[in-house]
């Protein structure tokens, strides 16, 4: 009756192999989750860097427009101020652009 003992040994070997494969499966699933997280983190970093560049460019553009507005306003003030020795009625009208 050696047949039952052979089956018992085969069963034990298969159970051990199944446990080993289940452990490896769990480890791989955990590693995959970590890799996905790393990928998402790098994508977010790339997006943040891109947005920082866009915001920086927009800030520079805003500053340029603010400077241009200030210059235009100063020019307008110079054109609408009465010249020395003139009255308001003798003032030169501002020229439309």
HUDA-V951480 format. One line per field, one symbol per residue. ss: DSSP state (@ for helix, = for strand, . for the rest). phi: phi as a letter, one per 20 degrees, with the letter a starting at -180 (. if undefined). Layout:
BEGIN
ss=???
phi=???
END
This chain:
BEGIN
ss=.@@@@@@@@@@@@@@@@@@@@@@@@@@@@@@@@@@@@@@@@@@@@@@@@@@@@@@@@@@@@@@@@@@@@@@@@@@@@@@@.......@@@.......
phi=.effffffffffffffffgfffffgffffffffffffffffffffffffffgfffffffffffffffffffffffffffefffgndegfeffffefe
END
